Amino acid sequence: MKRTTALFALIFFVLGVYYPVVFAEINSLDDLRMLDDLPTAETFNLVSLFNPLHSIGYYRPLTIFSYYIDTVMLGFSPQAMHLENVLIHLVNTLLLFYSALLLFRLREKRVELAFLSAAVFALHPLNVESVAWISGRTDPLAALFVLAGLSCIALFMKSEKTAYLWLASLCCLLGSLAKETALFALPAFFLLVCMNDMLLSTVSKLSVKTAVVRRFLLLVVPFLTIGLLYVALRIKTVLFMSQLISPPTVQKAAVGASLSPFTVIYSFFTTVGFYVKKFIFPLPLNFAITHVSSIYGVVGIGVVLLTCYLSVKWRRNIAVQMLGASLIVMVSAFLISRAQIAWTPYAERYMYLPSLFLAIGVVDFFSLGSRIVSPRIATFLFFTLLSCMAGISTNRALIWQNNLTLYQDTHKKSPDFASINNELAVALIDNNQLSEATQQIELGKKAPNGGNMPLLCVNQALMLASDRKFLEAYTVLESSYAPGSIDTAHIEVVKAYLKLMELESVYCKDPRRLLKIYSKLATLHEFYYKKSGDTDHLYRAAQLAFIAHDNKHAHVLFETVAEKAPTTSMFKNFAKKMALKTAPAATSKGHSVPQE
């Protein structure tokens, strides 16, 4: 097989399977919030974006920067953003092909083996979620740098130039700026280097152990240095995240419950067993995997023990090396399942990074077994497998095209997950199926793991408001937090209050009621400012206080906006003028609404 033929075939595979994704909608989960939170051209600060001290939670400046470039150059075109995801996956496929060529450099049919490895990765159904979801770009973007690092590791195996180790480590660091899990490639790469280093592999035959120690230190320094550098930059986040390791939120164990070492260890094996099974047999595909059977723990124990045995027995085997590397990267998926930092403890997208190692390993494993049968039969079996994968992935891409079809499919597979009831309700509202949406909201409230979920209440309130049933809408929102204490309310509940009151003020004909609405709106906008730091809301609070004839309070708010609003804010100068107008010494015969 020629390289050019393999390259064109891989391009055809990726674009052919993923073309439906280009026409997919913006997903209601995370995509809309992510786009709303993106900095504008006026507020964008590159230095601040890449400053790790400004982030305690997620630190993914490269991913945010890629979204920002999308919006600046392409507007908010969902088609363009989806296309970029597909193209990143295509580049990853071609990088995997190149890496596999280097790893299989001593094999007779290395082009064929590299092609099949890249094809398995390109077409595997588990990877559809990361590619089809705009917010899932974190995994493909991180994998791009990990694959570049894998190429460097393969070049080191060929030339033994330590510069390649430093390049591989730096690639992992760059990948971690897209998603933190890329950092787990550091120990995986070190494992590959150690298993292929001739000096370390002959340790038992050496009479002088000092040379081996020196060699080990030489190999470990690049990976250890980059790892410690990352930890030092994000020490606050590391300490914060270490406190979050607890049972998944969707399971029945109480948050913060004390876990025995056995429970944690078995949970790790369960995670490994589940994901290995999903790679071999990915069906059913599900966007919301809320729990897995504990029986996978037995599978995980078997996989880990087998890998350890094979690593000692046949450490030079590529299949064994790739399986070991994938298990190390898979530790990140286990940590996500324990820490409450994602909306589901398990997800298909968490296998995007491990799958690039597994794809190479599985192809190498079956290539050894294919010697038993004739080349024609082996070729037929491989392409039958690829055809099945392509068909499943294409169907999954079509499901991802539309929010309604996606969440209907997800609800069938996770019927007791309140978050899915909420997203399905949103999709039904968008399709003007209001009665069905109401039914989903009520089901979500009764779900054992959801209860009176704030987002469900928000969507129900907005539906009631569309029918001008404002009092009922307020009652629904009030049921989502502690009575009389809006401080405990979800931020989306506060935003819903603002929408409802602004809408009611448009239709309200009672002057007394209107003044009360303005007064409450002013209080809510001020509260929202304290939560978010958005001075635009404080300016609106000042406007409303002014309309409600509370000149003294309006003056204080206008002064605060004039002082704290960024220079790029269109309200800064208006606030200065209104602060002068509402000053105690100023005389005014009447009120007028300040204009933007």
C-alpha positions in Angstrom: 0.0 0.0 0.0 1.3 3.4 -0.9 1.4 6.3 1.6 -0.4 8.7 -0.6 -3.2 6.1 -1.1 -3.4 5.6 2.7 -3.5 9.4 3.3 -6.3 10.0 0.8 -8.3 7.1 2.2 -8.0 8.5 5.7 -9.1 11.9 4.6 -12.1 10.3 2.8 -13.0 8.3 5.9 -13.0 11.3 8.3 -14.8 13.7 6.0 -17.2 11.0 4.8 -18.3 9.9 8.2 -18.3 13.3 9.9 -19.9 15.5 7.3 -23.3 15.5 9.1 -21.6 17.1 12.1 -20.9 20.2 10.1 -24.6 20.9 10.0 -25.3 20.2 13.6 -27.0 22.6 16.0 -25.3 24.4 18.8 -25.8 22.1 21.8 -27.9 23.4 24.6 -25.5 21.9 27.1 -22.4 24.0 27.6 -22.2 25.3 24.0 -24.5 28.3 24.6 -23.0 29.2 27.9 -19.5 28.8 26.5 -20.3 31.2 23.6 -21.9 33.7 26.0 -18.8 33.7 28.2 -16.3 34.2 25.5 -14.4 37.5 25.6 -15.1 40.0 22.9 -12.5 41.7 20.8 -12.7 44.7 23.2 -12.3 42.7 26.4 -9.9 40.0 25.2 -6.6 39.9 27.0 -4.1 37.3 25.8 -1.8 37.7 28.9 -4.6 37.3 31.3 -6.0 34.3 29.4 -2.8 32.4 29.7 -2.1 33.5 33.3 -2.6 30.3 35.5 -3.1 32.4 38.6 -6.4 33.7 37.2 -7.9 30.2 37.2 -8.7 27.9 40.1 -11.0 25.5 38.2 -10.5 24.6 34.5 -7.4 26.1 32.9 -7.8 25.6 29.2 -6.5 28.8 27.5 -5.7 27.2 24.2 -9.3 25.8 23.8 -10.8 29.2 24.8 -8.4 30.9 22.4 -9.5 28.6 19.6 -13.1 29.5 20.2 -12.3 33.2 20.4 -10.5 33.0 17.0 -13.6 31.2 15.6 -15.9 34.0 16.7 -13.6 36.8 15.6 -12.8 35.4 12.1 -16.0 33.4 11.4 -18.6 35.1 13.6 -20.8 32.7 15.7 -21.2 30.3 12.8 -22.0 26.9 14.3 -21.1 25.3 11.0 -17.6 26.8 11.0 -17.0 25.7 14.6 -18.2 22.2 13.9 -16.1 22.0 10.8 -13.0 23.0 12.9 -13.7 20.1 15.2 -13.8 17.8 12.3 -10.6 19.2 10.8 -8.8 18.8 14.1 -9.9 15.2 14.2 -8.6 14.8 10.7 -5.2 16.2 11.6 -5.1 13.9 14.6 -5.8 10.9 12.3 -2.9 11.9 10.0 -0.6 12.5 12.9 -1.5 9.1 14.3 -0.7 7.6 10.9 2.7 9.3 10.9 3.4 8.2 14.5 2.4 4.6 13.7 4.7 4.6 10.7 7.6 5.4 13.0 6.6 2.9 15.6 6.2 0.1 13.0 9.4 1.2 11.1 11.0 -2.3 11.6 7.9 -4.2 10.4 7.4 -5.5 6.9 4.0 -4.0 6.2 4.4 -0.8 8.3 2.3 1.3 5.9 -0.7 -1.1 6.1 -0.4 -1.3 9.9 -0.1 2.5 10.3 -3.1 2.9 8.0 -5.3 0.5 9.9 -4.3 2.1 13.3 -5.2 5.5 12.0 -8.5 4.2 10.5 -9.5 2.6 13.7 -8.9 5.8 15.5 -10.6 7.9 12.8 -13.8 5.8 12.7 -14.2 4.6 16.3 -17.7 5.4 17.5 -16.5 6.5 20.9 -14.8 9.5 19.3 -18.0 10.9 17.8 -19.0 12.7 21.0 -15.7 14.7 21.2 -15.9 15.7 17.5 -19.7 16.4 17.2 -19.9 18.6 20.4 -18.4 22.0 20.1 -17.6 22.0 23.8 -16.0 18.6 23.3 -13.1 20.2 21.3 -10.9 20.0 24.4 -10.2 16.4 23.8 -9.2 16.5 20.1 -7.2 19.7 20.6 -5.3 18.1 23.6 -4.8 15.0 21.5 -3.2 17.0 18.7 -0.3 17.9 21.0 -0.1 14.4 22.6 0.2 12.9 19.1 2.9 15.4 18.2 4.6 14.2 21.4 4.1 10.6 20.5 5.9 11.3 17.2 8.8 12.8 19.1 9.0 9.6 21.3 9.1 7.5 18.2 11.9 9.6 16.8 13.8 9.3 20.0 13.5 5.5 19.8 15.0 5.7 16.4 17.8 8.3 17.1 18.1 8.3 20.9 18.5 12.1 20.9 17.3 13.4 24.2 16.1 16.6 22.6 13.1 14.6 21.4 12.2 13.8 25.0 12.1 17.5 25.9 10.0 18.2 22.8 7.6 15.4 23.7 7.3 16.8 27.3 6.7 20.3 26.0 4.0 18.9 23.7 2.2 17.4 26.7 2.4 20.8 28.5 0.9 22.5 25.5 -1.8 19.8 25.3 -2.6 20.4 29.0 -3.5 24.0 28.0 -6.3 22.5 26.0 -7.3 19.9 28.5 -5.6 18.9 31.7 -5.7 15.2 31.0 -3.0 15.6 28.3 -0.5 15.8 31.2 -1.1 12.1 31.9 0.7 11.4 28.6 4.0 12.3 30.5 4.2 9.0 32.5 2.8 7.1 29.5 5.6 8.5 27.3 8.2 7.7 30.0 6.9 4.1 30.1 7.3 3.8 26.3 10.8 5.2 26.5 11.9 2.8 29.3 10.4 -0.2 27.6 12.3 0.5 24.4 15.6 1.6 25.9 18.3 -1.0 25.2 20.4 -0.1 28.3 17.5 -0.3 30.7 16.2 -3.5 29.2 19.5 -5.3 29.8 19.8 -4.2 33.5 20.0 -7.8 34.8 23.1 -8.5 32.6 25.0 -5.4 33.8 27.6 -5.7 36.4 27.8 -1.9 37.0 24.4 -0.6 38.0 25.5 3.0 38.1 25.2 3.4 34.4 21.7 2.2 34.5 20.8 4.7 37.3 22.4 7.5 35.2 20.5 6.4 32.2 17.2 6.3 34.1 17.7 9.8 35.5 18.6 11.1 32.0 15.3 9.7 30.6 13.1 10.9 33.5 14.4 14.4 33.8 12.4 16.0 30.9 9.1 14.4 32.0 9.6 15.1 35.7 10.7 18.7 35.0 7.6 19.5 32.9 5.3 17.7 35.3 6.6 19.6 38.3 6.5 22.9 36.4 2.8 22.4 35.7 2.1 21.5 39.3 4.0 24.6 40.5 2.0 26.8 38.2 -1.3 25.4 39.3 -0.6 24.5 43.0 -3.7 26.2 44.2 -5.9 24.3 41.7 -4.2 21.0 42.6 -4.9 21.5 46.3 -8.5 22.5 45.5 -9.1 19.5 43.3 -7.7 17.1 45.8 -10.6 18.0 48.1 -13.2 17.1 45.5 -12.3 13.4 45.2 -15.6 11.8 46.3 -18.2 9.4 45.0 -19.9 10.5 41.7 -22.9 12.8 42.3 -25.2 10.5 40.4 -24.5 7.6 42.7 -26.1 7.1 46.1 -23.1 7.5 48.2 -23.1 10.8 50.2 -20.9 13.6 49.0 -17.7 13.7 51.0 -18.4 10.2 52.5 -15.3 8.4 53.8 -14.1 5.9 51.3 -12.0 2.8 52.2 -8.9 2.2 50.2 -10.4 -1.0 48.8 -13.4 1.0 47.5 -11.3 3.5 45.7 -9.0 0.9 44.2 -11.9 -1.3 43.1 -13.5 1.8 41.6 -10.4 2.4 39.5 -10.5 -1.2 38.2 -14.2 -0.7 37.5 -13.4 2.4 35.4 -10.7 0.6 33.5 -12.8 -2.5 32.8 -15.7 -0.4 31.6 -13.7 1.8 29.2 -11.7 -1.2 27.8 -15.0 -2.9 27.1 -16.4 0.3 25.5 -13.4 0.4 23.2 -13.8 -3.2 22.1 -17.6 -3.1 22.0 -18.9 0.5 22.2 -22.6 -0.1 22.0 -24.9 1.3 23.4 -23.6 4.8 22.7 -24.9 7.2 25.3 -24.2 10.9 26.0 -25.1 10.5 29.7 -23.5 7.5 31.3 -24.5 7.9 34.9 -23.3 4.7 36.4 -21.6 1.4 35.5 -21.9 -2.1 36.8 -19.4 -3.1 39.5 -18.8 -6.4 37.5 -16.5 -4.3 35.3 -14.1 -4.2 38.3 -13.3 -7.9 37.7 -12.6 -7.1 34.0 -10.4 -4.2 35.0 -8.4 -6.3 37.4 -7.9 -8.9 34.7 -6.8 -6.3 32.2 -4.3 -4.6 34.6 -2.8 -7.9 35.7 -2.5 -9.1 32.1 -0.8 -5.9 31.1 1.7 -6.1 34.0 2.5 -9.7 33.1 3.0 -9.0 29.4 5.0 -5.9 30.2 7.6 -8.1 31.9 7.3 -10.9 29.4 7.1 -9.1 26.1 8.0 -5.4 26.9 9.3 -4.9 23.4 5.9 -5.7 21.9 4.2 -2.6 20.5 0.7 -3.9 21.5 1.8 -4.4 25.1 3.4 -0.9 25.2 0.4 0.8 23.8 -2.0 -1.0 26.2 0.2 0.1 29.1 0.3 3.7 27.9 -3.5 3.8 27.4 -4.1 2.5 31.0 -1.9 5.3 32.4 -3.8 8.0 30.4 -7.1 6.3 31.5 -6.2 7.3 35.1 -7.5 10.7 34.2 -10.9 9.3 33.4 -10.9 7.6 36.8 -10.1 10.9 38.6 -13.0 12.6 36.7 -15.3 9.9 37.8 -14.4 10.5 41.5 -14.2 14.3 41.4 -17.5 16.2 40.9 -16.2 18.3 38.0 -18.2 17.1 35.1 -22.0 16.6 34.6 -21.6 12.8 34.3 -18.9 10.7 36.0 -18.4 8.6 32.9 -18.3 9.7 29.3 -17.3 8.4 25.8 -15.2 11.5 25.2 -12.9 10.6 28.0 -11.6 7.8 25.8 -10.5 10.1 23.0 -6.9 10.3 24.3 -6.6 6.6 25.5 -8.0 5.5 22.1 -5.1 6.8 20.1 -2.8 4.4 22.0 -5.3 1.6 21.9 -5.9 1.9 18.2 -2.2 1.2 17.5 -2.0 -1.6 20.1 -5.1 -3.4 18.9 -4.0 -3.3 15.3 -0.6 -4.7 16.3 -2.2 -7.4 18.4 -4.5 -8.6 15.6 -1.7 -8.3 13.0 0.2 -11.0 15.0 -2.9 -13.2 15.1 -3.6 -12.6 11.3 -0.6 -14.8 10.5 -2.7 -17.8 11.3 -5.2 -17.1 8.5 -4.6 -16.1 4.9 -3.9 -12.5 4.0 -7.2 -12.3 2.0 -9.3 -13.4 5.0 -7.4 -11.0 7.3 -8.0 -8.2 4.9 -11.7 -9.0 4.6 -12.1 -9.1 8.4 -10.3 -5.8 8.9 -12.4 -4.0 6.3 -15.6 -5.5 7.6 -14.7 -4.2 11.0 -13.9 -0.8 9.6 -17.2 -0.7 7.7 -19.2 -1.5 10.8 -17.4 1.2 12.7 -18.0 3.7 9.9 -21.7 2.8 9.8 -22.2 3.2 13.6 -20.2 6.5 13.7 -22.1 7.9 10.7 -25.4 7.1 12.4 -24.2 8.6 15.6 -23.1 11.8 13.8 -26.6 12.1 12.3 -28.1 11.8 15.8 -25.8 14.6 17.0 -27.1 16.9 14.2 -30.2 17.8 16.1 -30.6 18.5 19.9 -34.1 16.9 19.9 -32.9 13.6 18.4 -29.8 13.5 20.6 -31.7 14.1 23.9 -34.5 11.7 22.9 -31.9 9.1 22.3 -30.1 9.9 25.6 -33.3 9.9 27.6 -34.1 6.4 26.4 -30.8 5.2 27.7 -30.7 7.3 30.9 -34.4 7.8 31.8 -33.8 8.7 35.5 -31.2 11.5 34.9 -32.8 14.9 35.6 -30.3 16.8 33.6 -31.4 15.0 30.5 -35.0 15.7 31.3 -34.0 19.4 31.4 -32.1 19.3 28.1 -34.8 17.4 26.4 -37.4 19.9 27.6 -35.3 22.7 26.1 -35.1 20.9 22.8 -38.9 20.3 22.9 -39.5 24.0 23.7 -37.4 25.0 20.7 -39.5 22.7 18.6 -42.7 24.3 20.0 -43.8 21.0 21.7 -44.7 22.7 25.0 -46.9 20.0 26.5 -44.2 17.4 26.0 -41.6 19.8 27.5 -43.8 20.3 30.6 -44.0 16.6 31.0 -40.2 16.2 30.8 -39.8 19.0 33.4 -42.2 17.2 35.8 -40.4 13.9 35.3 -37.1 15.6 36.0 -38.3 17.0 39.2 -39.3 13.5 40.4 -36.1 11.9 39.2 -34.3 10.2 42.1 -31.0 12.0 41.4 -32.4 15.3 40.3 -35.2 16.4 42.6 -36.2 20.0 42.3 -33.5 20.9 39.9 -33.0 24.7 39.4 -32.7 24.5 35.7 -35.9 22.6 35.4 -37.7 25.3 37.4 -36.1 28.0 35.2 -37.4 26.4 32.0 -40.8 25.9 33.4 -41.0 29.5 34.6 -40.0 30.8 31.2 -42.7 28.7 29.6 -45.3 30.1 32.0 -44.0 33.6 31.3 -44.4 33.1 27.5 -48.2 32.7 28.4 -48.0 35.8 30.7 -48.5 33.7 33.8 -46.0 35.7 35.7 -47.2 34.9 39.3 -47.1 31.2 38.6 -43.7 31.6 37.1 -42.3 33.4 40.2 -43.8 30.7 42.4 -41.9 28.0 40.4 -38.6 29.9 40.7 -39.1 30.4 44.4 -39.5 26.7 44.9 -35.9 26.1 43.7 -34.2 27.7 46.6 -34.5 28.3 50.4 -37.6 30.4 51.2 -36.8 34.1 51.6 -33.1 33.6 50.8 -32.3 34.3 47.2 -28.6 34.2 48.1 -28.9 30.4 47.9 -30.5 30.5 44.5 -28.7 29.1 41.4 -27.3 31.9 39.2 -29.6 30.8 36.3 -32.6 31.3 38.6 -31.5 34.9 39.2 -31.1 35.4 35.5 -34.6 34.0 35.0 -36.0 36.4 37.5 -34.5 39.2 35.5 -36.0 38.0 32.3 -39.4 37.5 33.8 -39.6 40.9 35.5 -38.3 42.7 32.4 -41.0 40.9 30.4 -43.7 41.7 32.9 -42.8 45.3 33.0 -43.5 45.5 29.2 -47.1 44.3 29.7 -47.8 45.8 33.1 -50.5 48.6 33.1 -50.7 49.2 36.9 -48.3 52.1 37.8 -47.9 50.8 41.4 -47.1 47.3 40.3 -44.7 48.7 37.8 -42.8 50.7 40.5 -42.5 47.5 42.6 -41.2 45.6 39.6 -38.6 48.3 38.9 -37.5 48.3 42.6 -37.1 44.5 42.7 -35.3 44.5 39.3 -32.9 47.1 40.6 -32.2 44.9 43.6 -31.7 41.8 41.5 -29.4 43.5 39.0 -27.3 44.7 41.9 -27.3 41.2 43.4 -26.2 39.8 40.0 -23.4 42.3 39.8 -22.1 41.1 43.2 -22.1 37.5 41.9 -20.6 38.2 38.5 -18.8 41.5 38.6 -20.6 42.6 35.5 -21.0 46.4 35.8 -23.5 46.4 32.9 -26.0 44.9 35.4 -25.1 47.5 38.0 -25.8 50.2 35.5 -29.2 48.7 34.8 -29.8 48.6 38.6 -28.9 52.3 38.8 -31.3 53.1 35.9 -34.2 51.2 37.6 -33.5 52.8 41.0 -33.6 56.2 39.2 -37.0 55.3 37.6 -38.3 54.2 40.9 -37.5 57.7 42.4 -34.7 56.4 44.6 -32.3 59.1 43.6 -29.9 58.6 46.6 -29.3 54.9 45.8 -29.2 55.5 42.1 -26.4 58.1 42.6 -24.3 55.6 44.6 -24.8 53.0 41.9 -23.9 55.3 39.0 -20.8 56.4 40.8 -19.7 52.8 41.3 -20.2 52.1 37.6 -18.3 55.2 36.6 -15.4 54.0 38.8 -15.3 50.3 38.3 -16.6 49.8 34.7 -13.9 48.9 32.2 -12.8 51.6 29.8 -14.3 49.6 27.0 -17.8 49.7 28.6 -20.3 51.8 26.7 -22.0 52.7 30.0 -19.0 54.2 31.7 -19.5 57.8 30.4 -23.3 57.6 30.7 -22.8 56.6 34.4 -20.5 59.6 35.0 -23.2 62.0 33.6 -25.9 60.3 35.6 -23.8 60.4 38.8 -23.6 64.2 38.4 -27.3 64.5 37.6 -28.4 62.5 40.7 -25.9 64.1 43.1 -27.5 65.4 46.3 -26.6 69.0 45.4 -28.2 68.8 41.9 -31.7 70.0 41.4 -34.1 68.2 39.3 -37.8 68.8 38.7 -38.5 65.4 37.3 -37.1 62.1 36.3 -36.4 60.8 32.9 -35.1 57.4 31.9 -31.3 57.5 31.3 -30.6 56.5 27.7 -27.8 54.2 26.6 
